[in-house]
Amino acid sequence: MNPIFEFMSKNINVFIVILGIILGILLIGNYMFLVGHQSQVEAALNLTNEVTLYNTKTSEFQSKTTKERVTPDTVRGLEKKFNEITLRHAVYVQLIPLFPLFGILGTVAGLIFQINAISNPSQFEGLISSLNLSLYSTFWGLVFAIILKAIDALLPSRTINSIELLFEDYDKKLSNSIMLGNITDEEADEE
Protein backbone atom coordinates (compact mmCIF):
# COMPACT_ATOMS: atom_id res chain seq x y z
CA MET A 1 0.00 0.00 0.00
CA ASN A 2 2.95 2.32 0.65
CA PRO A 3 3.90 2.59 -3.09
CA ILE A 4 0.37 3.83 -3.83
CA PHE A 5 0.67 6.65 -1.30
CA GLU A 6 4.16 7.52 -2.52
CA PHE A 7 2.95 7.67 -6.13
CA MET A 8 -0.10 9.74 -5.18
CA SER A 9 1.81 12.15 -2.96
CA LYS A 10 4.34 12.80 -5.72
CA ASN A 11 1.97 12.97 -8.71
CA ILE A 12 -1.36 14.33 -7.44
CA ASN A 13 -0.35 17.94 -8.21
CA VAL A 14 0.43 17.10 -11.84
CA PHE A 15 -2.89 15.26 -12.10
CA ILE A 16 -4.81 18.22 -10.63
CA VAL A 17 -3.11 20.71 -12.98
CA ILE A 18 -3.69 18.58 -16.10
CA LEU A 19 -7.31 17.88 -15.17
CA GLY A 20 -7.81 21.58 -14.40
CA ILE A 21 -6.41 22.62 -17.78
CA ILE A 22 -8.60 20.08 -19.60
CA LEU A 23 -11.73 21.18 -17.74
CA GLY A 24 -10.85 24.84 -18.36
CA ILE A 25 -10.48 24.20 -22.09
CA LEU A 26 -13.81 22.36 -22.12
CA LEU A 27 -15.54 25.21 -20.29
CA ILE A 28 -14.07 27.84 -22.63
CA GLY A 29 -14.97 25.75 -25.69
CA ASN A 30 -18.51 25.37 -24.42
CA TYR A 31 -18.66 29.12 -23.83
CA MET A 32 -17.65 29.66 -27.47
CA PHE A 33 -20.50 27.37 -28.56
CA LEU A 34 -22.88 29.41 -26.40
CA VAL A 35 -21.70 32.70 -27.92
CA GLY A 36 -22.08 31.32 -31.44
CA HIS A 37 -25.51 29.97 -30.62
CA GLN A 38 -26.55 33.29 -29.15
CA SER A 39 -25.70 34.93 -32.47
CA GLN A 40 -27.80 32.35 -34.31
CA VAL A 41 -30.78 32.92 -32.01
CA GLU A 42 -30.52 36.70 -32.31
CA ALA A 43 -30.27 36.45 -36.10
CA ALA A 44 -33.24 34.09 -36.30
CA LEU A 45 -35.42 36.29 -34.14
CA ASN A 46 -34.49 39.45 -36.08
CA LEU A 47 -34.72 38.10 -39.64
CA THR A 48 -35.49 40.64 -42.31
CA ASN A 49 -36.00 40.06 -45.97
CA GLU A 50 -35.46 42.65 -48.68
CA VAL A 51 -37.85 42.34 -51.59
CA THR A 52 -37.52 44.25 -54.84
CA LEU A 53 -40.84 45.13 -56.39
CA TYR A 54 -41.48 46.44 -59.87
CA ASN A 55 -44.13 49.14 -60.07
CA THR A 56 -45.88 48.73 -63.44
CA LYS A 57 -47.54 52.15 -63.27
CA THR A 58 -44.33 54.11 -62.73
CA SER A 59 -41.95 51.56 -64.26
CA GLU A 60 -39.67 51.84 -61.25
CA PHE A 61 -38.07 49.29 -59.00
CA GLN A 62 -38.78 49.69 -55.31
CA SER A 63 -37.04 47.95 -52.45
CA LYS A 64 -39.15 46.90 -49.54
CA THR A 65 -37.83 45.38 -46.33
CA THR A 66 -40.16 42.92 -44.65
CA LYS A 67 -39.82 41.05 -41.42
CA GLU A 68 -39.49 37.34 -42.06
CA ARG A 69 -41.67 35.08 -39.96
CA VAL A 70 -40.02 32.74 -37.52
CA THR A 71 -41.83 29.48 -37.05
CA PRO A 72 -42.20 27.74 -33.68
CA ASP A 73 -40.22 24.83 -35.11
CA THR A 74 -37.29 27.13 -35.83
CA VAL A 75 -37.35 28.43 -32.28
CA ARG A 76 -37.73 24.91 -30.88
CA GLY A 77 -34.72 23.75 -32.91
CA LEU A 78 -32.61 26.61 -31.61
CA GLU A 79 -33.84 26.00 -28.08
CA LYS A 80 -33.03 22.29 -28.33
CA LYS A 81 -29.48 23.07 -29.42
CA PHE A 82 -29.18 25.60 -26.58
CA ASN A 83 -30.36 22.99 -24.08
CA GLU A 84 -27.76 20.52 -25.37
CA ILE A 85 -24.98 23.08 -24.91
CA THR A 86 -26.15 23.97 -21.39
CA LEU A 87 -26.38 20.28 -20.55
CA ARG A 88 -22.67 19.87 -21.31
CA HIS A 89 -21.95 22.98 -19.29
CA ALA A 90 -23.82 21.58 -16.29
CA VAL A 91 -21.69 18.43 -16.41
CA TYR A 92 -18.47 20.44 -16.51
CA VAL A 93 -19.59 22.64 -13.63
CA GLN A 94 -20.44 19.59 -11.54
CA LEU A 95 -16.85 18.35 -11.95
CA ILE A 96 -15.36 21.51 -10.41
CA PRO A 97 -15.95 20.47 -6.74
CA LEU A 98 -13.67 17.49 -7.33
CA PHE A 99 -10.58 19.72 -7.26
CA PRO A 100 -10.60 20.49 -3.52
CA LEU A 101 -11.19 16.79 -2.90
CA PHE A 102 -8.15 15.93 -5.01
CA GLY A 103 -6.11 18.48 -3.06
CA ILE A 104 -7.13 16.99 0.27
CA LEU A 105 -6.49 13.52 -1.12
CA GLY A 106 -2.93 14.54 -2.03
CA THR A 107 -2.36 15.95 1.46
CA VAL A 108 -3.66 12.80 3.13
CA ALA A 109 -1.67 10.52 0.81
CA GLY A 110 1.51 12.52 1.54
CA LEU A 111 0.94 12.33 5.30
CA ILE A 112 0.28 8.59 5.15
CA PHE A 113 3.46 8.10 3.11
CA GLN A 114 5.49 10.13 5.63
CA ILE A 115 4.03 8.23 8.62
CA ASN A 116 4.84 4.92 6.97
CA ALA A 117 8.40 6.14 6.29
CA ILE A 118 9.21 6.83 9.99
CA SER A 119 12.11 4.58 10.92
CA ASN A 120 11.62 4.48 14.71
CA PRO A 121 7.85 4.35 15.32
CA SER A 122 8.28 3.36 19.01
CA GLN A 123 8.71 7.02 20.01
CA PHE A 124 5.43 8.09 18.47
CA GLU A 125 3.49 4.80 18.56
CA GLY A 126 0.24 6.12 20.10
CA LEU A 127 0.20 9.26 18.00
CA ILE A 128 1.11 7.41 14.84
CA SER A 129 -1.56 4.74 15.23
CA SER A 130 -4.35 7.27 15.86
CA LEU A 131 -3.11 9.59 13.11
CA ASN A 132 -2.75 6.63 10.77
CA LEU A 133 -6.34 5.52 11.48
CA SER A 134 -7.75 9.01 10.88
CA LEU A 135 -5.74 9.52 7.71
CA TYR A 136 -6.78 6.16 6.26
CA SER A 137 -10.44 6.86 6.95
CA THR A 138 -10.08 10.32 5.40
CA PHE A 139 -8.24 8.80 2.45
CA TRP A 140 -10.94 6.23 1.71
CA GLY A 141 -13.70 8.76 2.30
CA LEU A 142 -12.11 11.09 -0.24
CA VAL A 143 -11.51 8.31 -2.75
CA PHE A 144 -15.18 7.33 -2.70
CA ALA A 145 -16.37 10.95 -2.65
CA ILE A 146 -14.37 11.61 -5.81
CA ILE A 147 -15.60 8.47 -7.55
CA LEU A 148 -19.23 9.02 -6.58
CA LYS A 149 -19.19 12.72 -7.49
CA ALA A 150 -17.76 11.85 -10.91
CA ILE A 151 -20.37 9.13 -11.44
CA ASP A 152 -23.14 11.54 -10.40
CA ALA A 153 -21.89 14.27 -12.72
CA LEU A 154 -21.53 11.98 -15.72
CA LEU A 155 -24.56 9.71 -15.41
CA PRO A 156 -27.62 10.68 -13.32
CA SER A 157 -27.31 14.44 -13.69
CA ARG A 158 -27.20 14.17 -17.48
CA THR A 159 -30.19 11.83 -17.49
CA ILE A 160 -32.17 14.12 -15.20
CA ASN A 161 -31.46 17.11 -17.42
CA SER A 162 -32.42 15.15 -20.55
CA ILE A 163 -35.71 14.08 -19.03
CA GLU A 164 -36.46 17.65 -17.96
CA LEU A 165 -35.90 18.70 -21.58
CA LEU A 166 -38.33 16.05 -22.79
CA PHE A 167 -41.02 17.23 -20.38
CA GLU A 168 -40.41 20.87 -21.30
CA ASP A 169 -40.68 20.03 -25.00
CA TYR A 170 -43.93 18.15 -24.38
CA ASP A 171 -45.40 21.10 -22.47
CA LYS A 172 -44.50 23.46 -25.30
CA LYS A 173 -46.05 21.22 -27.92
CA LEU A 174 -49.20 20.93 -25.85
CA SER A 175 -49.40 24.70 -25.35
CA ASN A 176 -48.86 25.24 -29.09
CA SER A 177 -51.63 22.81 -29.95
CA ILE A 178 -54.02 24.61 -27.61
CA MET A 179 -52.97 28.01 -28.97
CA LEU A 180 -53.46 26.92 -32.59
CA GLY A 181 -56.83 25.41 -31.77
CA ASN A 182 -55.78 21.85 -32.56
CA ILE A 183 -56.81 20.76 -29.11
CA THR A 184 -59.24 22.26 -26.62
CA ASP A 185 -58.60 22.94 -22.96
CA GLU A 186 -60.96 20.11 -21.96
CA GLU A 187 -59.02 17.57 -24.04
CA ALA A 188 -55.77 18.81 -22.55
CA ASP A 189 -57.08 18.26 -19.03
CA GLU A 190 -57.91 14.64 -19.92
CA GLU A 191 -54.32 13.99 -20.99
C-alpha positions in Angstrom: 0.0 0.0 0.0 3.0 2.3 0.6 3.9 2.6 -3.1 0.4 3.8 -3.8 0.7 6.7 -1.3 4.2 7.5 -2.5 3.0 7.7 -6.1 -0.1 9.7 -5.2 1.8 12.2 -3.0 4.3 12.8 -5.7 2.0 13.0 -8.7 -1.4 14.3 -7.4 -0.3 17.9 -8.2 0.4 17.1 -11.8 -2.9 15.3 -12.1 -4.8 18.2 -10.6 -3.1 20.7 -13.0 -3.7 18.6 -16.1 -7.3 17.9 -15.2 -7.8 21.6 -14.4 -6.4 22.6 -17.8 -8.6 20.1 -19.6 -11.7 21.2 -17.7 -10.8 24.8 -18.4 -10.5 24.2 -22.1 -13.8 22.4 -22.1 -15.5 25.2 -20.3 -14.1 27.8 -22.6 -15.0 25.8 -25.7 -18.5 25.4 -24.4 -18.7 29.1 -23.8 -17.6 29.7 -27.5 -20.5 27.4 -28.6 -22.9 29.4 -26.4 -21.7 32.7 -27.9 -22.1 31.3 -31.4 -25.5 30.0 -30.6 -26.6 33.3 -29.1 -25.7 34.9 -32.5 -27.8 32.3 -34.3 -30.8 32.9 -32.0 -30.5 36.7 -32.3 -30.3 36.4 -36.1 -33.2 34.1 -36.3 -35.4 36.3 -34.1 -34.5 39.5 -36.1 -34.7 38.1 -39.6 -35.5 40.6 -42.3 -36.0 40.1 -46.0 -35.5 42.6 -48.7 -37.9 42.3 -51.6 -37.5 44.3 -54.8 -40.8 45.1 -56.4 -41.5 46.4 -59.9 -44.1 49.1 -60.1 -45.9 48.7 -63.4 -47.5 52.2 -63.3 -44.3 54.1 -62.7 -41.9 51.6 -64.3 -39.7 51.8 -61.2 -38.1 49.3 -59.0 -38.8 49.7 -55.3 -37.0 48.0 -52.4 -39.1 46.9 -49.5 -37.8 45.4 -46.3 -40.2 42.9 -44.6 -39.8 41.0 -41.4 -39.5 37.3 -42.1 -41.7 35.1 -40.0 -40.0 32.7 -37.5 -41.8 29.5 -37.0 -42.2 27.7 -33.7 -40.2 24.8 -35.1 -37.3 27.1 -35.8 -37.4 28.4 -32.3 -37.7 24.9 -30.9 -34.7 23.7 -32.9 -32.6 26.6 -31.6 -33.8 26.0 -28.1 -33.0 22.3 -28.3 -29.5 23.1 -29.4 -29.2 25.6 -26.6 -30.4 23.0 -24.1 -27.8 20.5 -25.4 -25.0 23.1 -24.9 -26.1 24.0 -21.4 -26.4 20.3 -20.5 -22.7 19.9 -21.3 -21.9 23.0 -19.3 -23.8 21.6 -16.3 -21.7 18.4 -16.4 -18.5 20.4 -16.5 -19.6 22.6 -13.6 -20.4 19.6 -11.5 -16.8 18.4 -11.9 -15.4 21.5 -10.4 -16.0 20.5 -6.7 -13.7 17.5 -7.3 -10.6 19.7 -7.3 -10.6 20.5 -3.5 -11.2 16.8 -2.9 -8.1 15.9 -5.0 -6.1 18.5 -3.1 -7.1 17.0 0.3 -6.5 13.5 -1.1 -2.9 14.5 -2.0 -2.4 15.9 1.5 -3.7 12.8 3.1 -1.7 10.5 0.8 1.5 12.5 1.5 0.9 12.3 5.3 0.3 8.6 5.1 3.5 8.1 3.1 5.5 10.1 5.6 4.0 8.2 8.6 4.8 4.9 7.0 8.4 6.1 6.3 9.2 6.8 10.0 12.1 4.6 10.9 11.6 4.5 14.7 7.9 4.3 15.3 8.3 3.4 19.0 8.7 7.0 20.0 5.4 8.1 18.5 3.5 4.8 18.6 0.2 6.1 20.1 0.2 9.3 18.0 1.1 7.4 14.8 -1.6 4.7 15.2 -4.3 7.3 15.9 -3.1 9.6 13.1 -2.8 6.6 10.8 -6.3 5.5 11.5 -7.8 9.0 10.9 -5.7 9.5 7.7 -6.8 6.2 6.3 -10.4 6.9 7.0 -10.1 10.3 5.4 -8.2 8.8 2.5 -10.9 6.2 1.7 -13.7 8.8 2.3 -12.1 11.1 -0.2 -11.5 8.3 -2.8 -15.2 7.3 -2.7 -16.4 11.0 -2.6 -14.4 11.6 -5.8 -15.6 8.5 -7.6 -19.2 9.0 -6.6 -19.2 12.7 -7.5 -17.8 11.8 -10.9 -20.4 9.1 -11.4 -23.1 11.5 -10.4 -21.9 14.3 -12.7 -21.5 12.0 -15.7 -24.6 9.7 -15.4 -27.6 10.7 -13.3 -27.3 14.4 -13.7 -27.2 14.2 -17.5 -30.2 11.8 -17.5 -32.2 14.1 -15.2 -31.5 17.1 -17.4 -32.4 15.2 -20.5 -35.7 14.1 -19.0 -36.5 17.7 -18.0 -35.9 18.7 -21.6 -38.3 16.0 -22.8 -41.0 17.2 -20.4 -40.4 20.9 -21.3 -40.7 20.0 -25.0 -43.9 18.2 -24.4 -45.4 21.1 -22.5 -44.5 23.5 -25.3 -46.0 21.2 -27.9 -49.2 20.9 -25.9 -49.4 24.7 -25.4 -48.9 25.2 -29.1 -51.6 22.8 -30.0 -54.0 24.6 -27.6 -53.0 28.0 -29.0 -53.5 26.9 -32.6 -56.8 25.4 -31.8 -55.8 21.8 -32.6 -56.8 20.8 -29.1 -59.2 22.3 -26.6 -58.6 22.9 -23.0 -61.0 20.1 -22.0 -59.0 17.6 -24.0 -55.8 18.8 -22.6 -57.1 18.3 -19.0 -57.9 14.6 -19.9 -54.3 14.0 -21.0 
